[in-house]
Amino acid sequence: MYPENTLLAFEKAAAIQGLTGIELDIQLTKDGRMAVCHDERVDRTTNGSGELRNYTMAELKKLKIDARDGRWEQIPEIEEVLELLETRLKDGLKLNIELKNSIFLYEGMEEKIIELVHRKGLQDSVIYSSFYARSIERVKEIAPDAKTGVLDTRVSDCLYKLNGGCRADALHPFWRGMDLPVERLRGLTVRAWFSGHLYPEAPTGGRLDLAALEKIGITDVFLNEPEKYL
């Protein structure tokens, strides 16, 4: 309903009653600022083009994101998001921050985001996730008590990374990647992510069977339109 990774979307999401948390993605700009954006390129979501890492934060702020209601949004800086959500986060809302460093390593991003989160006193409200297991390991080295989730397509690959020593607290697989028997997953937090719209398996109007997902070991879900389920 609202453009992804924008202050407008986060404001609307935070107002949904019963929502456990919000997920977003961060990357580093050319001048070392933490921008909130999913893709490594800005082409899909803005009127600009090129890799985000080649823009300064000031340059990113000049790009426009169509809010489809006559308004324009901008790529936010993570500080702006934390300020917007601070009250809700301190009241129990969770924020999953995905470190988008599986393609570009963005050296030092772990230190930057942990320092900011701790400075704002929000460490109990944040979960850090990444496809790059070394990044999760680095988060744990900096902040041993930090909550983390390791991402991959298959839950078996998430578990492999966990057993490899990244010390993640949860597995974050694609929902269609549940390739292990539920017995292997008992006692583990498994937060499944989706792509596309609300009904990825039945775009014509069906709903996800959350009870069926729970039976195969999924404990939490990341959905683009959670308000339809709450």
C-alpha positions in Angstrom: 0.0 0.0 0.0 3.0 2.3 0.6 6.5 2.5 -1.0 8.9 0.1 0.7 11.6 1.3 3.1 10.2 4.8 3.4 9.2 6.8 6.5 5.6 6.8 5.2 5.5 3.0 5.1 7.1 2.7 8.6 4.7 5.2 10.1 1.7 3.3 8.7 3.2 -0.1 9.8 3.8 1.1 13.3 0.2 2.0 13.6 -1.0 -1.5 12.9 -2.3 -3.1 16.1 -0.9 -6.5 16.9 2.2 -6.2 14.7 5.2 -7.8 16.2 7.8 -5.8 14.3 9.1 -4.1 11.2 11.8 -5.2 8.8 14.1 -2.8 6.8 17.4 -2.9 5.0 20.5 -0.7 5.4 23.5 0.0 3.2 26.4 2.5 3.4 26.5 5.5 1.2 29.6 7.0 -0.5 30.2 9.2 2.6 29.6 6.4 5.1 26.0 7.1 6.1 23.5 4.3 6.7 20.8 4.5 4.1 17.6 2.5 4.3 17.1 0.7 0.9 16.6 -2.9 -0.2 18.3 -3.0 -3.6 22.0 -2.3 -4.2 20.8 -0.1 -7.0 18.3 2.8 -6.8 16.7 2.2 -10.2 13.7 0.1 -9.1 12.4 2.3 -6.3 13.5 5.8 -7.2 13.8 8.1 -10.2 17.5 7.7 -10.1 19.9 5.0 -11.4 23.1 3.4 -10.3 24.5 1.7 -7.2 23.5 3.3 -3.9 27.1 3.1 -2.7 28.2 5.6 -5.3 25.8 8.3 -3.9 26.4 10.5 -0.9 23.5 10.8 1.5 22.8 14.3 0.3 22.6 13.0 -3.3 20.3 10.2 -2.3 18.0 12.7 -0.7 17.5 14.4 -4.1 16.0 11.2 -5.5 12.2 10.8 -5.5 10.1 7.8 -4.6 6.5 7.8 -5.9 4.1 7.4 -3.0 1.2 7.0 -5.6 -0.9 9.6 -3.9 0.6 12.8 -5.3 3.4 12.8 -2.7 7.0 12.0 -3.0 9.1 10.1 -0.5 12.9 9.9 -0.1 15.4 7.2 0.8 15.6 7.7 4.6 18.7 7.5 6.8 18.4 4.9 9.6 18.6 7.7 12.2 15.4 9.1 10.8 13.6 5.7 11.1 14.8 5.2 14.7 13.6 8.7 15.6 10.2 8.0 14.0 9.8 4.6 15.7 11.6 5.3 19.0 8.4 5.4 21.2 6.9 2.3 19.7 10.2 0.4 19.9 10.5 1.3 23.6 6.9 0.1 24.0 7.7 -3.4 22.6 7.8 -3.2 18.8 10.7 -5.0 17.3 12.9 -3.7 14.4 14.7 -6.2 12.2 17.6 -4.5 10.5 19.0 -6.4 7.6 22.6 -5.6 6.8 22.7 -5.7 3.0 26.3 -6.8 2.7 26.1 -10.1 0.9 27.1 -8.4 -2.4 29.1 -5.4 -1.2 30.8 -5.9 2.2 30.3 -2.3 3.4 33.2 -2.5 5.9 32.4 -1.1 9.3 28.6 -1.2 8.9 28.2 -3.5 11.9 30.1 -1.1 14.2 28.1 1.9 12.9 24.6 0.5 13.4 25.4 -1.1 16.8 26.9 2.1 18.1 23.8 4.1 17.0 21.3 1.6 18.4 23.1 1.4 21.7 23.4 5.2 21.9 19.6 5.5 21.5 19.1 2.8 24.1 17.2 0.6 21.6 19.4 -2.6 21.8 16.5 -4.7 23.3 14.2 -3.8 20.4 16.5 -4.6 17.5 17.3 -7.8 15.6 20.2 -7.8 13.1 20.1 -10.1 10.1 22.2 -10.8 7.1 22.8 -13.4 4.3 26.5 -13.0 5.1 27.3 -15.2 8.1 30.5 -13.4 8.8 28.6 -10.2 9.4 26.4 -11.9 12.0 29.5 -13.2 13.6 30.9 -9.7 13.6 27.8 -8.4 15.3 28.1 -10.9 18.0 31.8 -10.0 18.5 30.9 -6.4 19.0 27.7 -6.9 21.0 27.4 -10.5 22.4 23.9 -9.9 23.6 22.6 -8.6 20.3 19.7 -10.6 18.8 20.5 -11.9 15.3 19.0 -13.9 12.5 20.9 -15.6 9.6 19.3 -15.4 6.2 19.3 -17.8 3.3 16.9 -19.4 0.8 16.8 -22.8 2.4 16.4 -23.4 6.1 19.1 -26.1 5.8 21.6 -23.5 4.6 20.6 -21.2 7.5 21.2 -24.0 9.9 24.5 -24.8 8.2 25.6 -21.2 8.8 24.5 -21.4 12.4 26.4 -24.6 13.0 29.4 -23.1 11.3 29.8 -20.7 14.1 28.0 -17.4 13.2 26.1 -17.7 16.6 22.8 -16.5 15.2 19.8 -16.6 17.4 17.3 -17.4 14.7 17.0 -18.8 11.1 15.5 -16.6 8.4 14.8 -18.8 5.3 12.5 -18.2 2.3 9.1 -19.7 3.1 9.3 -22.2 0.3 12.8 -23.3 1.5 11.7 -25.4 4.4 13.6 -28.5 3.4 14.2 -30.0 6.8 11.8 -32.1 8.9 10.2 -30.1 11.7 12.0 -32.4 14.3 15.3 -30.8 13.2 13.8 -27.3 13.9 12.2 -27.8 17.3 13.3 -25.2 19.8 14.6 -22.9 17.0 13.1 -19.5 16.0 12.4 -19.7 12.3 11.3 -16.4 10.7 10.3 -17.0 7.1 10.4 -14.2 4.5 8.3 -13.9 1.4 8.5 -12.1 -1.9 5.7 -10.4 -3.9 2.3 -9.5 -2.6 0.1 -10.7 0.2 -0.8 -14.0 -1.3 2.4 -15.4 -2.9 1.0 -18.8 -3.4 -2.5 -17.8 -4.5 -2.5 -14.3 -6.1 -6.2 -14.6 -7.1 -7.4 -14.2 -3.5 -6.3 -17.0 -1.3 -4.7 -16.5 2.1 -1.6 -18.1 3.5 -2.4 -20.9 5.9 -0.3 -19.8 8.9 -1.3 -22.9 10.9 0.2 -25.1 8.1 3.4 -23.0 8.1 3.7 -23.4 11.9 3.4 -27.2 11.5 6.5 -27.3 9.3 8.6 -25.3 11.8 8.0 -21.6 10.9 7.5 -19.5 14.0 7.3 -16.0 12.5 6.6 -14.5 9.1 7.7 -11.4 7.3 4.7 -10.2 5.1 4.3 -7.1 2.9 0.6 -6.6 4.1 0.4 -7.9 7.6 -2.7 -5.8 8.4 -4.7 -8.3 6.4 -4.0 -11.0 8.9 -4.4 -9.0 12.2 
